């Protein structure tokens, strides 16, 4: 096991196993060890998982939008927010 994800969970990535932890600060964010490459993983290709930097998730976590709101991210460069 990677020291970065000791006590974490695992998922399959092709023929290998990938370790991850659920982020302690932002619900719904999974943290992977450095240099983990999931770009060809079926969950990424299907859009079920979106790869992004943790810092990109903080704005939505801070806003904490109600599900009934319509929100527009008018400040982002190319990329996405959760």
N, CA, C and O atoms as a GROMACS GRO file, in nm:
protein
  328
    1UNK      N    1   0.083  -0.120   0.000
    1UNK     CA    2   0.000   0.000   0.000
    1UNK      C    3   0.087   0.125   0.000
    1UNK      O    4   0.194   0.128   0.060
    2UNK      N    5   0.039   0.226  -0.067
    2UNK     CA    6   0.108   0.354  -0.066
    2UNK      C    7   0.094   0.418   0.072
    2UNK      O    8  -0.013   0.412   0.133
    3UNK      N    9   0.202   0.478   0.121
    3UNK     CA   10   0.196   0.546   0.250
    3UNK      C   11   0.094   0.658   0.247
    3UNK      O   12   0.033   0.688   0.350
    4UNK      N   13   0.074   0.723   0.130
    4UNK     CA   14  -0.021   0.834   0.118
    4UNK      C   15  -0.164   0.790   0.142
    4UNK      O   16  -0.248   0.871   0.181
    5UNK      N   17  -0.194   0.664   0.119
    5UNK     CA   18  -0.332   0.618   0.131
    5UNK      C   19  -0.347   0.504   0.232
    5UNK      O   20  -0.437   0.421   0.219
    6UNK      N   21  -0.260   0.501   0.330
    6UNK     CA   22  -0.272   0.399   0.434
    6UNK      C   23  -0.410   0.409   0.498
    6UNK      O   24  -0.454   0.517   0.536
    7UNK      N   25  -0.476   0.297   0.510
    7UNK     CA   26  -0.610   0.296   0.568
    7UNK      C   27  -0.717   0.338   0.471
    7UNK      O   28  -0.832   0.356   0.511
    8UNK      N   29  -0.682   0.353   0.343
    8UNK     CA   30  -0.779   0.396   0.242
    8UNK      C   31  -0.853   0.279   0.181
    8UNK      O   32  -0.858   0.169   0.237
    9UNK      N   33  -0.912   0.304   0.066
    9UNK     CA   34  -0.990   0.204  -0.005
    9UNK      C   35  -0.923   0.176  -0.139
    9UNK      O   36  -0.825   0.242  -0.175
   10UNK      N   37  -0.974   0.079  -0.213
   10UNK     CA   38  -0.916   0.044  -0.342
   10UNK      C   39  -1.023   0.040  -0.450
   10UNK      O   40  -1.141   0.021  -0.422
   11UNK      N   41  -0.978   0.059  -0.575
   11UNK     CA   42  -1.063   0.039  -0.692
   11UNK      C   43  -0.976  -0.017  -0.802
   11UNK      O   44  -0.854   0.004  -0.802
   12UNK      N   45  -1.035  -0.087  -0.897
   12UNK     CA   46  -0.961  -0.144  -1.009
   12UNK      C   47  -0.939  -0.038  -1.116
   12UNK      O   48  -1.028   0.042  -1.145
   13UNK      N   49  -0.820  -0.039  -1.174
   13UNK     CA   50  -0.787   0.046  -1.289
   13UNK      C   51  -0.719  -0.045  -1.390
   13UNK      O   52  -0.597  -0.063  -1.385
   14UNK      N   53  -0.797  -0.101  -1.480
   14UNK     CA   54  -0.742  -0.200  -1.573
   14UNK      C   55  -0.704  -0.325  -1.495
   14UNK      O   56  -0.787  -0.383  -1.425
   15UNK      N   57  -0.578  -0.365  -1.509
   15UNK     CA   58  -0.531  -0.484  -1.437
   15UNK      C   59  -0.470  -0.450  -1.302
   15UNK      O   60  -0.433  -0.540  -1.227
   16UNK      N   61  -0.459  -0.323  -1.271
   16UNK     CA   62  -0.399  -0.285  -1.144
   16UNK      C   63  -0.504  -0.236  -1.044
   16UNK      O   64  -0.619  -0.211  -1.080
   17UNK      N   65  -0.462  -0.223  -0.921
   17UNK     CA   66  -0.548  -0.174  -0.814
   17UNK      C   67  -0.500  -0.035  -0.775
   17UNK      O   68  -0.380  -0.013  -0.760
   18UNK      N   69  -0.593   0.058  -0.760
   18UNK     CA   70  -0.560   0.196  -0.724
   18UNK      C   71  -0.609   0.223  -0.583
   18UNK      O   72  -0.723   0.190  -0.548
   19UNK      N   73  -0.524   0.282  -0.502
   19UNK     CA   74  -0.560   0.317  -0.365
   19UNK      C   75  -0.611   0.461  -0.360
   19UNK      O   76  -0.563   0.546  -0.434
   20UNK      N   77  -0.707   0.487  -0.273
   20UNK     CA   78  -0.759   0.623  -0.256
   20UNK      C   79  -0.815   0.640  -0.116
   20UNK      O   80  -0.841   0.542  -0.045
   21UNK      N   81  -0.833   0.765  -0.078
   21UNK     CA   82  -0.900   0.801   0.047
   21UNK      C   83  -1.012   0.897   0.015
   21UNK      O   84  -1.006   0.971  -0.083
   22UNK      N   85  -1.115   0.896   0.096
   22UNK     CA   86  -1.220   0.997   0.084
   22UNK      C   87  -1.166   1.122   0.152
   22UNK      O   88  -1.117   1.116   0.265
   23UNK      N   89  -1.175   1.235   0.082
   23UNK     CA   90  -1.117   1.359   0.133
   23UNK      C   91  -1.181   1.398   0.265
   23UNK      O   92  -1.303   1.387   0.281
   24UNK      N   93  -1.100   1.443   0.359
   24UNK     CA   94  -1.151   1.478   0.492
   24UNK      C   95  -1.214   1.616   0.497
   24UNK      O   96  -1.281   1.649   0.594
   25UNK      N   97  -1.193   1.699   0.394
   25UNK     CA   98  -1.244   1.836   0.396
   25UNK      C   99  -1.366   1.858   0.308
   25UNK      O  100  -1.453   1.940   0.340
   26UNK      N  101  -1.373   1.786   0.196
   26UNK     CA  102  -1.480   1.810   0.098
   26UNK      C  103  -1.554   1.679   0.071
   26UNK      O  104  -1.495   1.586   0.017
   27UNK      N  105  -1.683   1.671   0.107
   27UNK     CA  106  -1.760   1.548   0.082
   27UNK      C  107  -1.764   1.514  -0.067
   27UNK      O  108  -1.777   1.602  -0.152
   28UNK      N  109  -1.753   1.387  -0.098
   28UNK     CA  110  -1.762   1.341  -0.236
   28UNK      C  111  -1.633   1.347  -0.314
   28UNK      O  112  -1.630   1.306  -0.430
   29UNK      N  113  -1.524   1.397  -0.254
   29UNK     CA  114  -1.395   1.406  -0.323
   29UNK      C  115  -1.309   1.287  -0.281
   29UNK      O  116  -1.296   1.257  -0.163
   30UNK      N  117  -1.252   1.220  -0.381
   30UNK     CA  118  -1.161   1.108  -0.357
   30UNK      C  119  -1.019   1.157  -0.381
   30UNK      O  120  -0.992   1.223  -0.481
   31UNK      N  121  -0.927   1.124  -0.291
   31UNK     CA  122  -0.787   1.164  -0.302
   31UNK      C  123  -0.703   1.043  -0.339
   31UNK      O  124  -0.709   0.940  -0.272
   32UNK      N  125  -0.625   1.056  -0.446
   32UNK     CA  126  -0.539   0.949  -0.495
   32UNK      C  127  -0.393   0.984  -0.470
   32UNK      O  128  -0.359   1.102  -0.462
   33UNK      N  129  -0.307   0.884  -0.459
   33UNK     CA  130  -0.164   0.912  -0.442
   33UNK      C  131  -0.110   0.991  -0.562
   33UNK      O  132  -0.165   0.981  -0.672
   34UNK      N  133  -0.004   1.068  -0.542
   34UNK     CA  134   0.056   1.142  -0.653
   34UNK      C  135   0.090   1.051  -0.771
   34UNK      O  136   0.129   0.935  -0.752
   35UNK      N  137   0.076   1.103  -0.891
   35UNK     CA  138   0.108   1.036  -1.017
   35UNK      C  139   0.014   0.921  -1.052
   35UNK      O  140   0.045   0.841  -1.140
   36UNK      N  141  -0.101   0.910  -0.984
   36UNK     CA  142  -0.201   0.811  -1.022
   36UNK      C  143  -0.264   0.858  -1.153
   36UNK      O  144  -0.314   0.971  -1.160
   37UNK      N  145  -0.263   0.774  -1.255
   37UNK     CA  146  -0.319   0.811  -1.385
   37UNK      C  147  -0.448   0.734  -1.410
   37UNK      O  148  -0.446   0.613  -1.431
   38UNK      N  149  -0.558   0.806  -1.407
   38UNK     CA  150  -0.689   0.745  -1.428
   38UNK      C  151  -0.755   0.792  -1.557
   38UNK      O  152  -0.874   0.766  -1.577
   39UNK      N  153  -0.683   0.860  -1.644
   39UNK     CA  154  -0.744   0.920  -1.764
   39UNK      C  155  -0.813   0.818  -1.854
   39UNK      O  156  -0.908   0.853  -1.925
   40UNK      N  157  -0.768   0.692  -1.852
   40UNK     CA  158  -0.832   0.588  -1.935
   40UNK      C  159  -0.924   0.496  -1.855
   40UNK      O  160  -0.970   0.394  -1.906
   41UNK      N  161  -0.951   0.531  -1.728
   41UNK     CA  162  -1.037   0.447  -1.645
   41UNK      C  163  -1.182   0.458  -1.694
   41UNK      O  164  -1.226   0.567  -1.729
   42UNK      N  165  -1.256   0.347  -1.698
   42UNK     CA  166  -1.395   0.350  -1.746
   42UNK      C  167  -1.484   0.451  -1.673
   42UNK      O  168  -1.572   0.510  -1.735
   43UNK      N  169  -1.464   0.472  -1.542
   43UNK     CA  170  -1.546   0.569  -1.470
   43UNK      C  171  -1.517   0.712  -1.514
   43UNK      O  172  -1.606   0.797  -1.511
   44UNK      N  173  -1.395   0.739  -1.554
   44UNK     CA  174  -1.360   0.871  -1.607
   44UNK      C  175  -1.416   0.887  -1.748
   44UNK      O  176  -1.475   0.989  -1.782
   45UNK      N  177  -1.397   0.785  -1.830
   45UNK     CA  178  -1.444   0.790  -1.969
   45UNK      C  179  -1.596   0.802  -1.977
   45UNK      O  180  -1.648   0.862  -2.071
   46UNK      N  181  -1.668   0.744  -1.880
   46UNK     CA  182  -1.815   0.751  -1.880
   46UNK      C  183  -1.866   0.881  -1.818
   46UNK      O  184  -1.985   0.912  -1.828
   47UNK      N  185  -1.777   0.957  -1.752
   47UNK     CA  186  -1.819   1.082  -1.688
   47UNK      C  187  -1.869   1.063  -1.546
   47UNK      O  188  -1.916   1.158  -1.484
   48UNK      N  189  -1.860   0.940  -1.493
   48UNK     CA  190  -1.903   0.916  -1.355
   48UNK      C  191  -1.805   0.976  -1.253
   48UNK      O  192  -1.845   1.012  -1.143
   49UNK      N  193  -1.678   0.986  -1.291
   49UNK     CA  194  -1.576   1.051  -1.209
   49UNK      C  195  -1.514   1.161  -1.293
   49UNK      O  196  -1.480   1.140  -1.410
   50UNK      N  197  -1.499   1.279  -1.234
   50UNK     CA  198  -1.434   1.392  -1.302
   50UNK      C  199  -1.302   1.417  -1.232
   50UNK      O  200  -1.298   1.435  -1.110
   51UNK      N  201  -1.193   1.419  -1.308
   51UNK     CA  202  -1.062   1.443  -1.251
   51UNK      C  203  -1.037   1.593  -1.242
   51UNK      O  204  -1.049   1.665  -1.341
   52UNK      N  205  -1.004   1.640  -1.122
   52UNK     CA  206  -0.970   1.780  -1.104
   52UNK      C  207  -0.890   1.797  -0.977
   52UNK      O  208  -0.892   1.712  -0.888
   53UNK      N  209  -0.822   1.908  -0.969
   53UNK     CA  210  -0.743   1.943  -0.852
   53UNK      C  211  -0.836   1.970  -0.734
   53UNK      O  212  -0.946   2.023  -0.751
   54UNK      N  213  -0.791   1.935  -0.615
   54UNK     CA  214  -0.873   1.958  -0.496
   54UNK      C  215  -0.909   2.106  -0.481
   54UNK      O  216  -1.020   2.139  -0.440
   55UNK      N  217  -0.816   2.195  -0.514
   55UNK     CA  218  -0.843   2.338  -0.501
   55UNK      C  219  -0.963   2.381  -0.585
   55UNK      O  220  -1.032   2.477  -0.550
   56UNK      N  221  -0.988   2.314  -0.695
   56UNK     CA  222  -1.102   2.346  -0.781
   56UNK      C  223  -1.235   2.313  -0.716
   56UNK      O  224  -1.340   2.363  -0.758
   57UNK      N  225  -1.233   2.230  -0.614
   57UNK     CA  226  -1.356   2.189  -0.546
   57UNK      C  227  -1.396   2.283  -0.433
   57UNK      O  228  -1.512   2.282  -0.391
   58UNK      N  229  -1.303   2.364  -0.385
   58UNK     CA  230  -1.331   2.447  -0.268
   58UNK      C  231  -1.440   2.552  -0.292
   58UNK      O  232  -1.518   2.581  -0.202
   59UNK      N  233  -1.446   2.608  -0.412
   59UNK     CA  234  -1.547   2.713  -0.434
   59UNK      C  235  -1.689   2.659  -0.420
   59UNK      O  236  -1.775   2.723  -0.360
   60UNK      N  237  -1.714   2.541  -0.475
   60UNK     CA  238  -1.849   2.482  -0.461
   60UNK      C  239  -1.876   2.439  -0.318
   60UNK      O  240  -1.989   2.451  -0.269
   61UNK      N  241  -1.775   2.389  -0.251
   61UNK     CA  242  -1.793   2.349  -0.111
   61UNK      C  243  -1.823   2.472  -0.025
   61UNK      O  244  -1.906   2.466   0.066
   62UNK      N  245  -1.755   2.583  -0.053
   62UNK     CA  246  -1.777   2.705   0.024
   62UNK      C  247  -1.915   2.765  -0.005
   62UNK      O  248  -1.982   2.815   0.085
   63UNK      N  249  -1.958   2.759  -0.131
   63UNK     CA  250  -2.089   2.812  -0.169
   63UNK      C  251  -2.201   2.728  -0.109
   63UNK      O  252  -2.303   2.782  -0.067
   64UNK      N  253  -2.181   2.597  -0.104
   64UNK     CA  254  -2.279   2.503  -0.050
   64UNK      C  255  -2.418   2.530  -0.110
   64UNK      O  256  -2.512   2.558  -0.036
   65UNK      N  257  -2.431   2.520  -0.243
   65UNK     CA  258  -2.558   2.554  -0.307
   65UNK      C  259  -2.671   2.458  -0.272
   65UNK      O  260  -2.650   2.338  -0.255
   66UNK      N  261  -2.789   2.512  -0.262
   66UNK     CA  262  -2.909   2.432  -0.244
   66UNK      C  263  -2.937   2.362  -0.377
   66UNK      O  264  -2.919   2.424  -0.482
   67UNK      N  265  -2.980   2.237  -0.376
   67UNK     CA  266  -3.008   2.166  -0.503
   67UNK      C  267  -3.109   2.237  -0.593
   67UNK      O  268  -3.111   2.213  -0.714
   68UNK      N  269  -3.193   2.323  -0.536
   68UNK     CA  270  -3.294   2.391  -0.618
   68UNK      C  271  -3.238   2.516  -0.687
   68UNK      O  272  -3.305   2.573  -0.774
   69UNK      N  273  -3.118   2.561  -0.652
   69UNK     CA  274  -3.058   2.681  -0.712
   69UNK      C  275  -3.007   2.652  -0.853
   69UNK      O  276  -2.971   2.539  -0.885
   70UNK      N  277  -3.005   2.755  -0.935
   70UNK     CA  278  -2.935   2.752  -1.064
   70UNK      C  279  -2.810   2.838  -1.046
   70UNK      O  280  -2.821   2.956  -1.014
   71UNK      N  281  -2.693   2.780  -1.066
   71UNK     CA  282  -2.566   2.850  -1.045
   71UNK      C  283  -2.488   2.856  -1.176
   71UNK      O  284  -2.483   2.759  -1.251
   72UNK      N  285  -2.428   2.971  -1.201
   72UNK     CA  286  -2.344   2.988  -1.319
   72UNK      C  287  -2.204   3.021  -1.271
   72UNK      O  288  -2.184   3.112  -1.191
   73UNK      N  289  -2.106   2.946  -1.320
   73UNK     CA  290  -1.966   2.972  -1.288
   73UNK      C  291  -1.912   3.066  -1.394
   73UNK      O  292  -1.865   3.022  -1.499
   74UNK      N  293  -1.919   3.196  -1.367
   74UNK     CA  294  -1.880   3.298  -1.465
   74UNK      C  295  -1.734   3.342  -1.448
   74UNK      O  296  -1.689   3.432  -1.518
   75UNK      N  297  -1.662   3.280  -1.358
   75UNK     CA  298  -1.524   3.323  -1.331
   75UNK      C  299  -1.422   3.218  -1.372
   75UNK      O  300  -1.302   3.242  -1.356
   76UNK      N  301  -1.464   3.107  -1.422
   76UNK     CA  302  -1.370   2.999  -1.451
   76UNK      C  303  -1.311   3.010  -1.590
   76UNK      O  304  -1.377   3.049  -1.686
   77UNK      N  305  -1.186   2.976  -1.598
   77UNK     CA  306  -1.120   2.956  -1.727
   77UNK      C  307  -1.165   2.819  -1.777
   77UNK      O  308  -1.246   2.754  -1.711
   78UNK      N  309  -1.116   2.775  -1.890
   78UNK     CA  310  -1.154   2.640  -1.933
   78UNK      C  311  -1.126   2.539  -1.822
   78UNK      O  312  -1.019   2.540  -1.761
   79UNK      N  313  -1.222   2.456  -1.796
   79UNK     CA  314  -1.214   2.359  -1.687
   79UNK      C  315  -1.350   2.341  -1.628
   79UNK      O  316  -1.450   2.377  -1.691
   80UNK      N  317  -1.358   2.287  -1.508
   80UNK     CA  318  -1.488   2.266  -1.447
   80UNK      C  319  -1.480   2.277  -1.297
   80UNK      O  320  -1.372   2.272  -1.239
   81UNK      N  321  -1.592   2.291  -1.236
   81UNK     CA  322  -1.608   2.288  -1.092
   81UNK      C  323  -1.709   2.177  -1.062
   81UNK      O  324  -1.791   2.142  -1.146
   82UNK      N  325  -1.702   2.122  -0.942
   82UNK     CA  326  -1.793   2.012  -0.911
   82UNK      C  327  -1.933   2.062  -0.887
   82UNK      O  328  -2.023   1.982  -0.859
   0.00000   0.00000   0.00000
